[in-house]
């Protein structure tokens, strides 16, 4: 990394990836940043045939956006990318096949930062509550939460009897 570029660090959470794409996903991330350790894949318990992993990385500022752009082209992939820019604002990206990409700026403490014009536009919508939820990325959080919980081994399997 050239010394003129500001350093950043972050995490790539691959929540579900088809097994056939594991190497390709790793290569896509490695083209943009240097992972801090070897990628360890594990089975995604809530979706058969899928794997998950967590990749911590360091690289130049803006690498999070490049990683998210590289990953969005893979079919059936669910992921999140965070970038904590050293000495500045960061970014958070979420992607699901059904919702597409969500991007938000983040403060040094991890809070989402929403621009005034986006808030005003949301308040002018017929359902301002839903518009604000969209601006905050709630639909993405709702879809990704079961996958996040599976990563923490907190999945509860319910069976229907009768």
N, C-alpha and C positions, 0 to 999 in steps of 0.2 A: 504494500500500500504506500503510495507516494506521501511524503511528509507534508505536502501542501493540502492534502485532503483531511477534513475533520473526521475523527474516528467515531464510529458508532458500534453499538452492540445490540443484540436482540436474540429472539427465539423464534424458531419456526415450529409450529405445532401441526403435524400432519395427523389429522383425526381419522381419516379413512382413505386408503390408497389401495387400488387393486394390486395384487401381488406381482403381476406382470410388469408393473410400472416402477417398482421399488428402486431399481438401479437408475432409471431415467430421472426420477425425482431427485435422488441424491446428486446426480450429475448436474441437474439444473441449479440446485442450490450452490454446489461447489464452483460453478462457473462465475457466481456473483460474489461469494464470500468464502472465508476460511472457517469451516466448522471447528469448534474447540475440541471435539473428540469424535471418534468413529460413531457412525449412526447405528443405533441399536433398534431394530424393528421388533414389534411384538404384534400378536393377533389383536384385531379389534373385536372384542367379544359381542358387540351389539349388531355387527354386520358381517355375516359369513363371507369368507374369501377376501376380507380387507385387513390391512395392517395399519399400524400407527407408530409414530415416533416423535421425538422432541429433539430439535437440533439447536444448540446455542452457537452463536456466531459472533465474529467481529469483522468489521470491514469499513469501507468509506461511508460517509453520510449519503443517504439515498439508496443504499443497498437493499433496504427492506422493500421499497417499491419495485426495484428490479427483480427481487426474488418473487414477490407476489405476481408480477406480470409474467414471469417465466412459468410459474406453477398453474396459472389460471387456464392454460391451454390443455391440461391433462384431463381426460374424461373421468367422471365419477370421483374426483378428488375433493375432500373437504379439508380446509386448512386455515390457520391463522398465522400471521407474521407480525411480530412486534419489532420496533426499532426504537431504542433509547439513544438519542443523539447526545453525545458527551457535550455538556455545556449549552444545550439548546432543547428545542422541542422534538418530540418523537412522533411516531406514526403507528397506527394499528390497522391491519388489513384482515378481513375475514372473507372467506369464499365458500359458497355451497353451490352444488349444481343447479338447485332450484331457484336460488336468489341472486346468484352472481356475486359480484365484488362489493364489499363495503370498505370504505376508507375513512379514517378519522385522524386528526392531529391529536397528540396527547401532551399533557404537561409533564414536567419532570417527575411528578408523583404518580403518573399513570392515568389521571383524569382525562376524559374526552374533552376536547375544546371545540365548541361550535360557534361559527361566525354569526354575527348579528343578522346578516342578510338571510342566512338559512333559517334562523329562528323566526324572523318576520314572515318569511315565506310559509313556514309551517303553521304559524298562527293564522294565516289567511286562508288556509285550506278548510273545506267543509267539515272535516273531522280533525281539528288541531291536535287532539290527544294522540291519535294514530300517527299523524304527520311527525309529531315530536318523537314518538317511539321509533319511527323509521330513521329520523336524523341521528338518534342515539344508537342505532344498530340493533334494537331489540329483536327484530325478526331473525337476524343472524345468530344472536345469542340464544334465542329459543331453539333454533334448529341444531346448534352446535352443543348445547349443554349436555344432552345425553352422551355424546361422544367424549366430552371433557370428563364427565363423571366416570365413564368406563376407564379412562386413563388413570384415574385415581382408585380403581378397583372398588368403586362405590355403586356399581350397577346392581339393581334389584330385578331379578327375573320373576315375573308374575305368571302364574299358569292359570288357565281357565278350567274349572272343573264343572262337569255336568252340562 
